[in-house]
Amino acid sequence: MVIEFLKQNMLRIGVIVAMVFGVLFGWAWFTLQVKLVSIERTVDTVNVRYGALLQIMEYVKKTNIVLLKTDSLEQHFVKTFKELESVSIEKHYPSTLSLTVVPLDIVAQWEYFYALPKKNIQKIRREAENKSGENNESGENNEKSDEDVVVKKIGYLNKNNIFLEHNIGENEDVLRIIDMQPREKEIVFYDEVTDGHYIPDIADGKQELEKVISRKIVEIQYYRDAQEVYFIDEKGVVYWFYLEESIRGQIEKLRYMLEEKNILKWRLRYIDLRINGKVIYRFED
């Protein structure tokens, strides 16, 4: 009897089942769409561009959370945002995604100088003149030439040599490098500093030199065109190195000399280690 009923009503049952599945599928599709995205923030993620991350995640909203491939998104973020070491995306059903970002470590403080564009100089001077014009009763001519104005800017480099605004973590003794040759254009935050590939060698050289001379290096000056770097110790002695040669190899020359003659007991102005096979030094006047 049941079999007969099923045979007679097979079409109706099929339609009802299809309608039920359709309703359930539509409900699940709507309910399981991504509706909310959150990013965990800490003091160490201050350099992360949250706004840009969330803007990209806007395109993910209304996507089915079950079908969403988070691993490809994670790889895209790390490839696109060079301040990040890793990104993990966790699904919270029915409709929420949470992002946890890990920033790359800071490897150096980078100080440099750049020439302010003349149009900016003129604008600043006009604004200053407008503010002080009413108070200028001397009748003096305040016109100034549009000579270059050099501006100093300080930032921090991570392992990808990306120029960032903030130091992060317990990294107060970060390597400090001063780019001594003014640049034609400003390096804006999140730009790559191409000279940054020297940083591992400079950092290693600093540690090795401090061991050899038993003094702390307090400043490092970088000369871009000459491809030279100067280490300045706590007593003001300057050590000259050529970046196109191994810094460790140049330090070894100094080590051998100090074993035979401790020139550091004298008051020196500089020690030049750039010339192959030679250590040149000069006494203070």
TORDO-785777 format. One line per field, with one value per atom (N, C-alpha, C): residue in one letter; z, y, x; atom name. Coordinates in steps of 0.05 Angstrom, whole numbers, padded with zeros to 5 digits. Example, Ala and Ser with C-alpha at 12.3 -4.5 7.8 and 13.67 -1.06 7.14 Angstrom:
2
kedo	a	a	a	s	s	s
Z	00156	00156	00156	00142	00143	00157
Y	-00114	-00090	-00066	-00045	-00021	00001
X	00264	00246	00264	00257	00273	00258
lumfi	N	CA	C	N	CA	C
This chain:
285
kedo	m	m	m	v	v	v	i	i	i	e	e	e	f	f	f	l	l	l	k	k	k	q	q	q	n	n	n	m	m	m	l	l	l	r	r	r	i	i	i	g	g	g	v	v	v	i	i	i	v	v	v	a	a	a	m	m	m	v	v	v	f	f	f	g	g	g	v	v	v	l	l	l	f	f	f	g	g	g	w	w	w	a	a	a	w	w	w	f	f	f	t	t	t	l	l	l	q	q	q	v	v	v	k	k	k	l	l	l	v	v	v	s	s	s	i	i	i	e	e	e	r	r	r	t	t	t	v	v	v	d	d	d	t	t	t	v	v	v	n	n	n	v	v	v	r	r	r	y	y	y	g	g	g	a	a	a	l	l	l	l	l	l	q	q	q	i	i	i	m	m	m	e	e	e	y	y	y	v	v	v	k	k	k	k	k	k	t	t	t	n	n	n	i	i	i	v	v	v	l	l	l	l	l	l	k	k	k	t	t	t	d	d	d	s	s	s	l	l	l	e	e	e	q	q	q	h	h	h	f	f	f	v	v	v	k	k	k	t	t	t	f	f	f	k	k	k	e	e	e	l	l	l	e	e	e	s	s	s	v	v	v	s	s	s	i	i	i	e	e	e	k	k	k	h	h	h	y	y	y	p	p	p	s	s	s	t	t	t	l	l	l	s	s	s	l	l	l	t	t	t	v	v	v	v	v	v	p	p	p	l	l	l	d	d	d	i	i	i	v	v	v	a	a	a	q	q	q	w	w	w	e	e	e	y	y	y	f	f	f	y	y	y	a	a	a	l	l	l	p	p	p	k	k	k	k	k	k	n	n	n	i	i	i	q	q	q	k	k	k	i	i	i	r	r	r	r	r	r	e	e	e	a	a	a	e	e	e	n	n	n	k	k	k	s	s	s	g	g	g	e	e	e	n	n	n	n	n	n	e	e	e	s	s	s	g	g	g	e	e	e	n	n	n	n	n	n	e	e	e	k	k	k	s	s	s	d	d	d	e	e	e	d	d	d	v	v	v	v	v	v	v	v	v	k	k	k	k	k	k	i	i	i	g	g	g	y	y	y	l	l	l	n	n	n	k	k	k	n	n	n	n	n	n	i	i	i	f	f	f	l	l	l	e	e	e	h	h	h	n	n	n	i	i	i	g	g	g	e	e	e	n	n	n	e	e	e	d	d	d	v	v	v	l	l	l	r	r	r	i	i	i	i	i	i	d	d	d	m	m	m	q	q	q	p	p	p	r	r	r	e	e	e	k	k	k	e	e	e	i	i	i	v	v	v	f	f	f	y	y	y	d	d	d	e	e	e	v	v	v	t	t	t	d	d	d	g	g	g	h	h	h	y	y	y	i	i	i	p	p	p	d	d	d	i	i	i	a	a	a	d	d	d	g	g	g	k	k	k	q	q	q	e	e	e	l	l	l	e	e	e	k	k	k	v	v	v	i	i	i	s	s	s	r	r	r	k	k	k	i	i	i	v	v	v	e	e	e	i	i	i	q	q	q	y	y	y	y	y	y	r	r	r	d	d	d	a	a	a	q	q	q	e	e	e	v	v	v	y	y	y	f	f	f	i	i	i	d	d	d	e	e	e	k	k	k	g	g	g	v	v	v	v	v	v	y	y	y	w	w	w	f	f	f	y	y	y	l	l	l	e	e	e	e	e	e	s	s	s	i	i	i	r	r	r	g	g	g	q	q	q	i	i	i	e	e	e	k	k	k	l	l	l	r	r	r	y	y	y	m	m	m	l	l	l	e	e	e	e	e	e	k	k	k	n	n	n	i	i	i	l	l	l	k	k	k	w	w	w	r	r	r	l	l	l	r	r	r	y	y	y	i	i	i	d	d	d	l	l	l	r	r	r	i	i	i	n	n	n	g	g	g	k	k	k	v	v	v	i	i	i	y	y	y	r	r	r	f	f	f	e	e	e	d	d	d
Z	00000	00000	00000	00016	00017	-00010	-00021	-00047	-00068	-00067	-00087	-00084	-00058	-00053	-00064	-00060	-00069	-00100	-00112	-00142	-00152	-00139	-00149	-00144	-00123	-00115	-00118	-00134	-00137	-00146	-00165	-00176	-00154	-00140	-00119	-00097	-00089	-00068	-00077	-00102	-00113	-00113	-00120	-00121	-00092	-00073	-00045	-00034	-00040	-00030	-00043	-00069	-00082	-00070	-00064	-00052	-00025	-00009	00018	00016	-00002	-00005	-00016	-00033	-00044	-00022	-00005	00017	00036	00043	00061	00049	00023	00010	00009	00003	00002	00029	00050	00077	00085	00079	00086	00071	00045	00029	00039	00047	00058	00086	00102	00130	00132	00114	00115	00098	00091	00076	00096	00087	00104	00107	00132	00138	00156	00171	00190	00188	00187	00187	00209	00225	00246	00245	00254	00254	00282	00292	00319	00318	00336	00337	00363	00361	00385	00381	00401	00398	00377	00372	00352	00324	00320	00293	00285	00298	00292	00264	00251	00223	00202	00211	00192	00180	00154	00141	00143	00166	00171	00150	00144	00125	00098	00088	00062	00064	00087	00091	00091	00106	00108	00082	00066	00040	00022	00022	00006	00016	00043	00054	00048	00040	00032	00008	-00010	-00033	-00026	-00002	00007	00019	00029	00041	00020	00031	00015	00001	00006	-00004	00016	00006	00024	00041	00067	00085	00084	00077	00075	00051	00029	00004	00002	00020	00019	00024	00006	00010	00024	00050	00066	00061	00053	00049	00026	00005	-00018	-00010	00006	00016	00033	00051	00069	00053	00032	00015	00000	-00009	-00023	-00005	00020	00038	00044	00049	00055	00031	00007	-00017	-00023	-00016	-00022	-00001	00024	00046	00058	00049	00055	00084	00100	00128	00144	00131	00145	00141	00163	00161	00156	00168	00164	00170	00158	00163	00167	00187	00190	00192	00177	00176	00188	00208	00221	00216	00210	00205	00231	00236	00258	00247	00246	00234	00252	00239	00211	00191	00201	00181	00188	00205	00214	00207	00198	00194	00213	00225	00242	00231	00228	00218	00240	00241	00259	00243	00246	00230	00247	00236	00249	00233	00243	00227	00227	00207	00205	00226	00236	00255	00243	00259	00251	00253	00233	00233	00236	00230	00231	00232	00246	00243	00221	00202	00178	00178	00178	00177	00150	00137	00111	00107	00086	00080	00051	00046	00018	00013	-00012	-00020	-00023	-00009	-00011	-00038	-00053	-00079	-00077	-00098	-00098	-00095	-00107	-00104	-00075	-00060	-00032	-00016	-00023	-00010	-00013	-00038	-00044	-00029	-00027	-00013	00017	00029	00057	00063	00045	00049	00045	00026	00023	00048	00058	00082	00106	00108	00130	00127	00102	00097	00103	00096	00101	00131	00146	00175	00188	00178	00191	00177	00154	00139	00154	00170	00185	00207	00217	00239	00229	00203	00192	00186	00204	00201	00193	00190	00185	00156	00138	00110	00097	00111	00099	00078	00059	00037	00047	00049	00059	00037	00013	-00009	-00006	-00010	-00008	-00033	-00039	-00063	-00059	-00081	-00080	-00079	-00061	-00058	-00045	-00050	-00039	-00009	00001	00030	00035	00052	00058	00083	00081	00104	00114	00140	00152	00159	00153	00158	00171	00191	00205	00203	00198	00197	00205	00200	00208	00185	00182	00160	00172	00159	00167	00149	00151	00136	00106	00098	00069	00060	00077	00071	00066	00079	00076	00097	00088	00105	00121	00148	00165	00185	00196	00214	00243	00252	00281	00285	00307	00318	00333	00334	00348	00366	00386	00404	00423	00437	00456	00440	00423	00404	00406	00431	00435	00424	00424	00415	00386	00370	00342	00328	00307	00291	00279	00283	00273	00250	00227	00203	00193	00187	00176	00147	00129	00100	00096	00092	00093	00067	00045	00019	00014	00012	00008	-00018	-00017	-00039	-00054	-00079	-00095	-00087	-00079	-00073	-00045	-00034	-00008	-00010	00010	00012	00031	00020	00036	00050	00072	00087	00070	00073	00059	00032	00025	00002	00010	-00011	-00006	-00008	00011	00010	-00003	-00028	-00043	-00030	-00016	-00003	00021	00028	00052	00051	00027	00026	00039	00045	00059	00089	00099	00128	00142	00132	00146	00149	00128	00129	00149	00149	00167	00196	00201	00228	00238	00221	00228	00233	00216	00219	00245	00252	00278	00301	00302	00325	00325	00302	00301	00309	00299	00306	00335	00348	00377	00393	00383	00396	00394	00371	00366	00381	00382	00394	00423	00432	00460	00466	00446	00449	00435	00443	00432	00408	00386	00363	00367	00366	00373	00348	00326	00301	00277	00256	00231	00209	00192	00170	00143	00126	00100	00078	00060	00037	00011	-00001	-00022	-00047	-00058	-00083	-00079	-00057	-00052	-00043	-00037	-00026	-00002	00016	00041	00065	00087	00112	00134	00151	00173	00199	00216	00243	00262	00280	00299	00327	00342	00368	00390	00414	00437	00443	00433	00438	00414	00394	00371	00348	00350	00329	00306	00281	00258	00243	00236	00222	00194	00174	00146	00133	00121	00108	00080	00062	00034	00032	00024	00024	00002	-00019	-00040	-00033	-00011	00000	00026	00034	00059	00083	00098	00122	00143	00145	00164	00156	00130	00121	00127	00125	00132	00162	00177	00207	00215	00200	00207	00204	00185	00183	00208	00218	00243	00267	00267	00289	00289	00266	00264	00274	00266	00274	00304	00316	00344	00361	00349	00363	00364	00344	00343	00355	00351	00360	00368	00393	00402	00397	00373	00365	00379	00390	00403	00429	00440	00465	00460	00434	00427	00419	00418	00410	00379	00368	00339	00328	00303	00289	00273	00258	00242	00237	00229	00220	00193	00172	00145	00137	00133	00127	00099	00082	00055	00035	00040	00021	00027	00007	00010	00023	00044	00056	00073	00077	00092	00113	00135	00156	00159	00152	00153	00176	00192	00214	00217	00231	00235	00263	00275	00303	00302	00325	00328	00328	00318	00317	00345
Y	-00024	00000	00025	00024	00047	00051	00028	00028	00040	00032	00042	00073	00081	00110	00126	00114	00127	00129	00107	00107	00128	00130	00149	00178	00182	00210	00217	00201	00205	00234	00243	00270	00291	00289	00308	00308	00284	00281	00293	00289	00300	00330	00341	00370	00381	00368	00377	00376	00353	00350	00371	00376	00396	00424	00430	00456	00459	00437	00438	00442	00427	00430	00458	00468	00495	00516	00513	00532	00531	00506	00502	00512	00507	00517	00547	00560	00589	00601	00588	00598	00595	00572	00567	00586	00591	00608	00637	00646	00673	00675	00655	00656	00652	00636	00630	00649	00672	00692	00707	00716	00732	00760	00767	00793	00811	00799	00815	00806	00825	00820	00836	00823	00837	00831	00850	00847	00852	00833	00837	00858	00877	00899	00898	00902	00903	00926	00932	00954	00946	00921	00913	00914	00919	00920	00949	00968	00996	01004	00990	00997	00983	00966	00952	00970	00968	00985	00971	00975	00963	00971	00997	01006	00992	00988	00975	00945	00933	00905	00902	00919	00917	00924	00942	00949	00924	00909	00885	00865	00863	00843	00851	00876	00883	00867	00859	00844	00815	00807	00779	00777	00799	00799	00789	00774	00762	00737	00729	00704	00682	00658	00636	00629	00630	00626	00597	00578	00550	00547	00559	00556	00574	00593	00613	00599	00603	00592	00613	00609	00629	00628	00604	00602	00620	00621	00638	00668	00675	00703	00709	00691	00696	00700	00684	00687	00714	00722	00747	00771	00770	00792	00794	00772	00773	00782	00775	00783	00813	00823	00851	00870	00863	00880	00872	00887	00879	00884	00896	00900	00875	00855	00832	00807	00792	00766	00744	00746	00725	00737	00723	00730	00704	00702	00678	00687	00673	00680	00657	00663	00642	00647	00625	00627	00623	00640	00637	00636	00612	00608	00621	00633	00629	00650	00673	00695	00714	00705	00723	00712	00730	00724	00741	00729	00745	00741	00763	00763	00768	00753	00757	00762	00786	00793	00793	00784	00785	00802	00825	00843	00833	00840	00834	00851	00840	00854	00878	00898	00922	00915	00922	00915	00940	00964	00988	01013	01033	01060	01074	01085	01097	01127	01143	01172	01181	01199	01209	01237	01250	01277	01279	01297	01300	01330	01337	01365	01370	01390	01398	01410	01401	01413	01443	01458	01487	01498	01484	01493	01492	01472	01470	01492	01498	01520	01546	01551	01576	01578	01556	01555	01561	01548	01552	01581	01593	01620	01640	01634	01652	01651	01627	01624	01639	01636	01650	01680	01690	01718	01730	01714	01723	01725	01707	01708	01731	01736	01756	01784	01786	01810	01834	01829	01851	01862	01844	01852	01864	01863	01873	01903	01919	01948	01960	01944	01955	01962	01951	01957	01942	01923	01908	01889	01883	01865	01836	01820	01793	01772	01781	01761	01744	01718	01699	01683	01674	01658	01630	01617	01591	01569	01574	01554	01529	01506	01481	01481	01470	01466	01437	01428	01400	01392	01371	01362	01335	01332	01307	01290	01264	01247	01221	01211	01187	01166	01142	01119	01094	01071	01046	01026	01009	00989	00961	00946	00918	00900	00874	00855	00856	00868	00872	00899	00914	00941	00961	00957	00975	00997	01022	01046	01050	01048	01049	01072	01079	01103	01097	01072	01066	01043	01045	01022	01005	00979	00961	00942	00932	00913	00925	00907	00916	00917	00937	00939	00967	00976	01003	01006	00985	00987	00980	00988	00982	00996	00982	00993	01020	01041	01067	01074	01080	01086	01113	01131	01157	01158	01162	01164	01193	01197	01224	01240	01227	01241	01247	01273	01281	01268	01260	01248	01269	01264	01283	01283	01259	01257	01245	01250	01239	01210	01194	01167	01167	01159	01159	01132	01132	01108	01086	01062	01037	01035	01054	01050	01032	01020	01003	01020	01017	01030	01010	01016	00996	00992	01012	01009	00991	00983	00967	00939	00930	00904	00903	00926	00927	00923	00925	00925	00900	00876	00852	00853	00862	00864	00885	00908	00930	00921	00908	00899	00879	00860	00840	00854	00873	00888	00903	00915	00931	00912	00889	00871	00861	00855	00844	00866	00890	00912	00918	00918	00923	00902	00877	00856	00862	00871	00874	00898	00920	00945	00948	00931	00933	00960	00971	00996	00994	01012	01012	01031	01021	01038	01054	01081	01097	01109	01109	01121	01107	01104	01093	01112	01120	01139	01124	01127	01113	01134	01129	01147	01131	01138	01122	01120	01143	01143	01130	01135	01124	01095	01085	01058	01053	01072	01071	01074	01062	01065	01071	01090	01099	01090	01076	01069	01088	01100	01119	01107	01104	01092	01113	01104	01121	01142	01139	01159	01177	01174	01192	01183	01159	01149	01139	01146	01138	01116	01094	01071	01071	01072	01074	01046	01039	01013	01017	00999	00999	00977	00983	00964	00943	00948	00929	00906	00909	00887	00877	00854	00842	00860	00869	00885	00868	00843	00826	00823	00821	00819	00844	00867	00893	00895	00884	00884	00866	00844	00826	00840	00858	00873	00889	00901	00916	00898	00875	00856	00848	00842	00835	00858	00882	00905	00909	00907	00911	00890	00866	00846	00853	00868	00876	00903	00922	00949	00960	00966	00975	01006	01012	01041	01055	01039	01051	01065	01060	01074	01103	01110	01138	01152	01178	01194	01196	01181	01179	01194	01204	01216	01195	01178	01158	01135	01112	01088	01080	01081	01075	01047	01030	01001	00994	01015	01010	00999	01005	00997	00969	00952	00925	00923	00906	00901	00923	00945	00968	00977	00987	01001	01029	01049	01076	01091	01104	01119	01146	01164	01191	01199	01212	01222	01248	01253	01279	01302	01325	01347	01358
X	00017	00000	00017	00038	00057	00071	00078	00093	00074	00049	00030	00027	00027	00024	00047	00071	00096	00096	00087	00087	00068	00045	00025	00032	00048	00054	00084	00098	00127	00134	00119	00125	00120	00098	00092	00113	00121	00141	00168	00175	00200	00199	00176	00174	00176	00163	00164	00192	00206	00233	00251	00248	00264	00259	00234	00228	00240	00239	00251	00281	00294	00323	00330	00313	00318	00316	00295	00292	00316	00324	00346	00372	00376	00400	00401	00378	00377	00382	00370	00374	00403	00415	00443	00461	00455	00472	00472	00448	00446	00458	00453	00462	00492	00504	00533	00549	00538	00554	00571	00595	00613	00600	00595	00582	00600	00617	00633	00663	00681	00710	00723	00739	00754	00783	00800	00829	00839	00854	00865	00887	00886	00906	00922	00948	00965	00985	01001	01021	01042	01046	01066	01056	01030	01019	01013	01026	01021	01027	01046	01054	01036	01018	01001	00979	00975	00955	00928	00915	00889	00868	00868	00847	00849	00873	00876	00868	00875	00868	00837	00824	00795	00781	00794	00782	00782	00804	00805	00784	00782	00763	00734	00728	00701	00692	00711	00705	00698	00705	00700	00672	00661	00635	00614	00594	00573	00583	00609	00619	00611	00605	00599	00623	00620	00642	00653	00636	00645	00663	00656	00671	00696	00698	00720	00747	00766	00793	00811	00814	00829	00859	00869	00898	00908	00892	00900	00899	00880	00878	00902	00909	00932	00958	00962	00986	00985	00962	00959	00966	00957	00963	00993	01006	01035	01050	01041	01055	01051	01027	01020	01029	01027	01033	01061	01081	01109	01117	01098	01104	01096	01084	01074	01092	01095	01108	01089	01065	01045	01017	00997	00969	00954	00938	00921	00892	00874	00846	00830	00814	00799	00769	00755	00726	00711	00691	00673	00645	00634	00608	00587	00566	00560	00571	00581	00586	00609	00628	00649	00677	00694	00723	00739	00760	00778	00806	00821	00848	00868	00889	00911	00936	00948	00971	00996	01018	01044	01063	01072	01090	01118	01133	01161	01176	01198	01215	01228	01232	01248	01278	01293	01322	01340	01329	01346	01329	01339	01329	01343	01329	01340	01335	01356	01354	01365	01351	01361	01352	01362	01356	01346	01328	01318	01313	01315	01311	01281	01271	01243	01238	01217	01211	01207	01216	01215	01187	01167	01139	01130	01140	01133	01146	01171	01186	01171	01163	01149	01122	01108	01083	01087	01107	01112	01120	01136	01145	01121	01103	01080	01062	01058	01042	01055	01081	01095	01094	01096	01095	01067	01047	01019	01014	01025	01021	01036	01060	01077	01075	01061	01060	01049	01028	01016	01034	01052	01070	01096	01100	01125	01123	01133	01131	01158	01178	01205	01209	01191	01194	01217	01228	01251	01240	01258	01251	01256	01235	01238	01240	01244	01246	01271	01268	01290	01291	01315	01319	01307	01301	01290	01312	01331	01352	01341	01355	01345	01343	01321	01318	01319	01337	01341	01326	01311	01294	01304	01304	01312	01287	01288	01266	01276	01262	01270	01248	01256	01237	01252	01238	01250	01246	01266	01265	01260	01243	01239	01256	01252	01269	01264	01242	01237	01247	01261	01272	01249	01226	01204	01207	01204	01207	01181	01183	01159	01162	01140	01139	01147	01142	01145	01164	01178	01193	01173	01177	01158	01173	01159	01170	01191	01204	01225	01252	01254	01276	01288	01294	01304	01332	01348	01375	01378	01358	01358	01382	01392	01414	01406	01423	01417	01436	01425	01440	01432	01452	01446	01455	01437	01443	01452	01478	01489	01486	01481	01479	01449	01442	01414	01403	01378	01364	01348	01342	01327	01297	01288	01259	01256	01233	01226	01219	01228	01220	01195	01172	01148	01146	01130	01126	01114	01124	01116	01130	01148	01165	01188	01200	01224	01249	01267	01293	01312	01320	01336	01364	01374	01400	01398	01375	01371	01384	01392	01404	01431	01443	01468	01465	01441	01437	01448	01443	01453	01484	01498	01527	01536	01521	01528	01523	01501	01494	01515	01522	01542	01569	01576	01602	01603	01580	01579	01585	01572	01577	01605	01616	01644	01664	01660	01678	01678	01654	01653	01668	01668	01684	01714	01722	01751	01762	01746	01757	01748	01730	01719	01707	01694	01680	01653	01635	01608	01607	01595	01591	01565	01567	01544	01530	01544	01532	01544	01526	01535	01527	01546	01540	01544	01524	01524	01527	01546	01551	01545	01523	01511	01529	01537	01552	01579	01592	01619	01618	01593	01590	01608	01607	01623	01605	01615	01601	01621	01614	01632	01619	01635	01626	01640	01625	01636	01633	01655	01654	01648	01645	01638	01659	01683	01704	01708	01691	01693	01711	01723	01740	01722	01729	01714	01729	01714	01725	01712	01729	01719	01720	01697	01695	01683	01691	01681	01661	01636	01615	01617	01632	01635	01654	01667	01685	01673	01682	01673	01680	01660	01666	01681	01674	01689	01718	01723	01751	01767	01754	01767	01772	01753	01757	01780	01783	01806	01833	01835	01860	01866	01845	01848	01854	01842	01848	01877	01888	01917	01934	01928	01944	01943	01919	01917	01932	01935	01950	01980	01989	02017	02022	02002	02005	01978	01974	01948	01946	01938	01936	01913	01894	01871	01877	01901	01908	01916	01919	01925	01899	01901	01877	01877	01858	01857	01833	01835	01813	01798	01812	01799	01818	01806	01821	01809	01824	01815	01822	01801	01805	01797	01793	01782	01802	01828	01849	01859	01859	01868	01895	01897	01923	01934	01919	01930	01911	01922	01907	01919	01903	01913	01898	01913	01901	01914	01898	01908	01902	01922	01920	01904	01891	01878	01899	01891	01909	01914
lumfi	N	CA	C	N	CA	C	N	CA	C	N	CA	C	N	CA	C	N	CA	C	N	CA	C	N	CA	C	N	CA	C	N	CA	C	N	CA	C	N	CA	C	N	CA	C	N	CA	C	N	CA	C	N	CA	C	N	CA	C	N	CA	C	N	CA	C	N	CA	C	N	CA	C	N	CA	C	N	CA	C	N	CA	C	N	CA	C	N	CA	C	N	CA	C	N	CA	C	N	CA	C	N	CA	C	N	CA	C	N	CA	C	N	CA	C	N	CA	C	N	CA	C	N	CA	C	N	CA	C	N	CA	C	N	CA	C	N	CA	C	N	CA	C	N	CA	C	N	CA	C	N	CA	C	N	CA	C	N	CA	C	N	CA	C	N	CA	C	N	CA	C	N	CA	C	N	CA	C	N	CA	C	N	CA	C	N	CA	C	N	CA	C	N	CA	C	N	CA	C	N	CA	C	N	CA	C	N	CA	C	N	CA	C	N	CA	C	N	CA	C	N	CA	C	N	CA	C	N	CA	C	N	CA	C	N	CA	C	N	CA	C	N	CA	C	N	CA	C	N	CA	C	N	CA	C	N	CA	C	N	CA	C	N	CA	C	N	CA	C	N	CA	C	N	CA	C	N	CA	C	N	CA	C	N	CA	C	N	CA	C	N	CA	C	N	CA	C	N	CA	C	N	CA	C	N	CA	C	N	CA	C	N	CA	C	N	CA	C	N	CA	C	N	CA	C	N	CA	C	N	CA	C	N	CA	C	N	CA	C	N	CA	C	N	CA	C	N	CA	C	N	CA	C	N	CA	C	N	CA	C	N	CA	C	N	CA	C	N	CA	C	N	CA	C	N	CA	C	N	CA	C	N	CA	C	N	CA	C	N	CA	C	N	CA	C	N	CA	C	N	CA	C	N	CA	C	N	CA	C	N	CA	C	N	CA	C	N	CA	C	N	CA	C	N	CA	C	N	CA	C	N	CA	C	N	CA	C	N	CA	C	N	CA	C	N	CA	C	N	CA	C	N	CA	C	N	CA	C	N	CA	C	N	CA	C	N	CA	C	N	CA	C	N	CA	C	N	CA	C	N	CA	C	N	CA	C	N	CA	C	N	CA	C	N	CA	C	N	CA	C	N	CA	C	N	CA	C	N	CA	C	N	CA	C	N	CA	C	N	CA	C	N	CA	C	N	CA	C	N	CA	C	N	CA	C	N	CA	C	N	CA	C	N	CA	C	N	CA	C	N	CA	C	N	CA	C	N	CA	C	N	CA	C	N	CA	C	N	CA	C	N	CA	C	N	CA	C	N	CA	C	N	CA	C	N	CA	C	N	CA	C	N	CA	C	N	CA	C	N	CA	C	N	CA	C	N	CA	C	N	CA	C	N	CA	C	N	CA	C	N	CA	C	N	CA	C	N	CA	C	N	CA	C	N	CA	C	N	CA	C	N	CA	C	N	CA	C	N	CA	C	N	CA	C	N	CA	C	N	CA	C	N	CA	C	N	CA	C	N	CA	C	N	CA	C	N	CA	C	N	CA	C	N	CA	C	N	CA	C	N	CA	C	N	CA	C	N	CA	C	N	CA	C	N	CA	C	N	CA	C	N	CA	C	N	CA	C	N	CA	C	N	CA	C	N	CA	C	N	CA	C	N	CA	C	N	CA	C	N	CA	C	N	CA	C	N	CA	C	N	CA	C	N	CA	C	N	CA	C	N	CA	C	N	CA	C	N	CA	C	N	CA	C	N	CA	C	N	CA	C	N	CA	C	N	CA	C	N	CA	C	N	CA	C	N	CA	C	N	CA	C	N	CA	C	N	CA	C	N	CA	C	N	CA	C	N	CA	C	N	CA	C	N	CA	C	N	CA	C	N	CA	C	N	CA	C	N	CA	C	N	CA	C	N	CA	C	N	CA	C	N	CA	C	N	CA	C	N	CA	C	N	CA	C	N	CA	C	N	CA	C	N	CA	C	N	CA	C	N	CA	C	N	CA	C	N	CA	C	N	CA	C	N	CA	C	N	CA	C	N	CA	C	N	CA	C	N	CA	C	N	CA	C	N	CA	C	N	CA	C	N	CA	C	N	CA	C	N	CA	C	N	CA	C	N	CA	C	N	CA	C	N	CA	C	N	CA	C	N	CA	C	N	CA	C	N	CA	C	N	CA	C	N	CA	C	N	CA	C	N	CA	C	N	CA	C	N	CA	C	N	CA	C	N	CA	C	N	CA	C	N	CA	C	N	CA	C
